[in-house]
Amino acid sequence: LRAFLFLASNCNNVNMLMSQLSPEDKKTFNFDVQQLHWAEYSKYVLNEEMSGLPAARKHLNKLRNLRYGFNTVLAILIWCIFIARSQMARNIWYFVVSLCYKFLSYFRASITMR
């Protein structure tokens, strides 16, 4: 929270400074981040070649899918263990599944009536 407040106060200071600059000073001291070309800026800051960007994106997508798959399997395992141990969890599960089934049947019936 402190970091957020610090950044927010800095942003307010930058906005205040920007509003008080004359048009000539705004041209001389251009620090509006909305005008940055972020791909070029990141290339400059990271000193990286942009040719490796597609491979990096592909790798990040694989990692994201791996994380989603792992989280899904973990959630299913925890839920199965929880259902196996608790009658109330089993009742809630059956209730949710029956509601989904009723909703899908209603949705299917409303589509065929059109």
Phi, psi and omega in degrees: 000321179297319180296320179296316179296322178297314179295321179295318179293321177296321179296318178296321179295319179295317179297319179297315179297317180298322181288337182268354180283147174284163179301324178294317179294325178297325177288321182289313183251062182285108177231033176278112185288345178289341181268357180288144170267100193296328179295315178294320180297315180294324177298317181293314183293316183276348182054047183244154173277138181283349181291337180274000183296315179299320179293322178294319178296319179298317179296317178297321177296320177297316179296320179296315179295322177297317178297315179298317179296315179298315179296323179294313179298318179297317179296319179295317179297314179297317180296318179297318178295319180295319180292321182294334184262342188232126178291323180296319178297321177297317179296319178296317180299313179297323178296313180295318180295320180292323176296318178298317179297316179296319179297315180295322178294319178295317180297317179296319180293321181290331178289321182287340180281346183288000000 
